[in-house]
Amino acid sequence: MPDLKGKVAIVTGCASGIGAATVRRLRADGVEVLGTDVDAARGQALCDAAGARFAVQNVSDRALWPQIVAEAVAAFGRLDILVNNAGMVSGAGIGDHDDAAMFAAWDKVLAVNLTGTMAGCRAAIAAMRDNPGGAKGAIVNIASTTAITPLPTDVGYSASKAAVRALSKSVATWCAQAGLNIRCNTVIPGATHTGILDATEAQMPGFLAMVAKTSPLNRLADPSETAAAIAFLASDECPFMTGADMLVDGGALAIHPGF
Ligand SMILES: NC(=O)c1ccc[n+]([C@@H]2O[C@H](COP(=O)([O-])OP(=O)(O)OC[C@H]3O[C@@H](n4cnc5c(N)ncnc54)[C@H](O)[C@@H]3O)[C@@H](O)[C@H]2O)c1
């Protein structure tokens, strides 16, 4: 178990799936957690059950980010960890829909998945550099295997996740060159059994079974398996890891297509 006891974390998109599993995992590891989500009812219930604090947040609202970070610092005295997990799909391929619908979907998914992540990094670094005892922190951004093998059916999601991967590396190297002990890494999940996939299954019966086959393990990940990787990168177990990608995809990208 990575040693996380006494650290303070913000986890976005905490009401469901990987975010909910991450809140539970970090709480079990002794971390004080501020969970945030646009879904106030589910987010509050999840955090109450896990013994975490909750705040309503749309991550794409950049003006709100400094307030969210300030709330964590006011409540717990410092900020050690940010998990930029909140995300959404847009469900639009490049030639789908008319221009109005296409650009609305594109703008929204980029605002949440990419700008929300950037704004989170920026606000967190401002707090982490003022931590008692000196600048220190760990940021974990959540991308997707679609960053590497994009979906023809979702250009905005795929592009946003590829950009999150590059964003993490830029943040990591900026912090390193600035002499800040603030690491930034990317977790790249494959098909994980959460609300995002359940919503697609509802529209496309058989989808879950189909994506399970993308992994040689022939199953979906449980969100707790992704949360374990997030907890490791957030911990002090890996001080030389920054700007790195951690695949949690059941070997999906390790196998030659068709085998
Ligand atoms: N499930 C998968 O197979 C999979 C694979 C690769 C990457 N991911 C990524 O993992 C992350 C978590 O996804 P999940 O599978 O747990 O999905 P999920 O739908 O179960 O949970 C996403 C959470 O984010 C919240 N959210 C959405 N938009 C938000 C916003 N603007 N501000 C704040 N909160 C917002 C939702 O309310 C929800 O609680 C996402 O970034 C997703 O892209 C998931």
The ligand as a Tripos MOL2 file, in Angstrom:
@<TRIPOS>MOLECULE
LIG
   44    48     1     0     0
SMALL
NO_CHARGES

@<TRIPOS>ATOM
      1 N1        -14.9810    4.3040  -18.0530 N.am      1 LIG1
      2 C1        -14.0680    4.1480  -18.9890 C.2       1 LIG1
      3 O1        -14.0350    3.1350  -19.7070 O.2       1 LIG1
      4 C2        -13.0010    5.2070  -19.1790 C.ar      1 LIG1
      5 C3        -11.9440    4.9070  -20.0310 C.ar      1 LIG1
      6 C4        -10.9600    5.8580  -20.2200 C.ar      1 LIG1
      7 C5        -11.0100    7.0640  -19.5560 C.ar      1 LIG1
      8 N2        -12.0460    7.3250  -18.7260 N.ar      1 LIG1
      9 C6        -12.0420    8.6240  -18.0540 C.3       1 LIG1
     10 O2        -12.1560    8.4560  -16.6610 O.3       1 LIG1
     11 C7        -12.7630    9.6070  -16.0840 C.3       1 LIG1
     12 C8        -13.9120    9.1800  -15.1970 C.3       1 LIG1
     13 O3        -14.9060    8.5900  -16.0050 O.3       1 LIG1
     14 P1        -15.8960    7.4440  -15.4950 P.3       1 LIG1
     15 O4        -15.7500    6.3140  -16.4380 O.co2     1 LIG1
     16 O5        -15.7100    7.2200  -14.0480 O.co2     1 LIG1
     17 O6        -17.2690    8.1720  -15.8480 O.3       1 LIG1
     18 P2        -18.5950    8.4440  -15.0010 P.3       1 LIG1
     19 O7        -19.5540    8.9790  -15.9820 O.co2     1 LIG1
     20 O8        -18.9510    7.2370  -14.1890 O.co2     1 LIG1
     21 O9        -18.1430    9.5950  -13.9940 O.3       1 LIG1
     22 C9        -17.7970   10.8770  -14.4380 C.3       1 LIG1
     23 C10       -18.1570   11.8660  -13.3400 C.3       1 LIG1
     24 O10       -17.7410   13.1690  -13.7870 O.3       1 LIG1
     25 C11       -18.7890   14.0700  -13.4920 C.3       1 LIG1
     26 N3        -18.7050   15.2060  -14.3940 N.ar      1 LIG1
     27 C12       -19.0140   15.2450  -15.7110 C.ar      1 LIG1
     28 N4        -18.8360   16.4760  -16.1990 N.ar      1 LIG1
     29 C13       -18.3870   17.2360  -15.1630 C.ar      1 LIG1
     30 C14       -18.0160   18.5990  -15.0320 C.ar      1 LIG1
     31 N5        -18.1020   19.4480  -16.0650 N.pl3     1 LIG1
     32 N6        -17.5780   19.0400  -13.8200 N.ar      1 LIG1
     33 C15       -17.5180   18.2050  -12.7640 C.ar      1 LIG1
     34 N7        -17.8830   16.9110  -12.8240 N.ar      1 LIG1
     35 C16       -18.3060   16.4370  -14.0140 C.ar      1 LIG1
     36 C17       -20.0690   13.2910  -13.6680 C.3       1 LIG1
     37 O11       -21.1720   13.8940  -13.0060 O.3       1 LIG1
     38 C18       -19.6730   11.9420  -13.0860 C.3       1 LIG1
     39 O12       -19.9240   11.8770  -11.6950 O.3       1 LIG1
     40 C19       -13.1920   10.5070  -17.2530 C.3       1 LIG1
     41 O13       -12.2380   11.5090  -17.4500 O.3       1 LIG1
     42 C20       -13.2000    9.5370  -18.4260 C.3       1 LIG1
     43 O14       -13.0010   10.1780  -19.6550 O.3       1 LIG1
     44 C21       -13.0380    6.4230  -18.5050 C.ar      1 LIG1
@<TRIPOS>BOND
     1     1     2 1
     2     2     3 2
     3     2     4 1
     4     4     5 ar
     5     4    44 ar
     6     5     6 ar
     7     6     7 ar
     8     7     8 ar
     9     8     9 1
    10     8    44 ar
    11     9    10 1
    12     9    42 1
    13    10    11 1
    14    11    12 1
    15    11    40 1
    16    12    13 1
    17    13    14 1
    18    14    15 2
    19    14    16 1
    20    14    17 1
    21    17    18 1
    22    18    19 2
    23    18    20 1
    24    18    21 1
    25    21    22 1
    26    22    23 1
    27    23    24 1
    28    23    38 1
    29    24    25 1
    30    25    26 1
    31    25    36 1
    32    26    27 ar
    33    26    35 ar
    34    27    28 ar
    35    28    29 ar
    36    29    30 ar
    37    29    35 ar
    38    30    31 1
    39    30    32 ar
    40    32    33 ar
    41    33    34 ar
    42    34    35 ar
    43    36    37 1
    44    36    38 1
    45    38    39 1
    46    40    41 1
    47    40    42 1
    48    42    43 1
@<TRIPOS>SUBSTRUCTURE
     1 LIG1         1 GROUP 0 **** ****
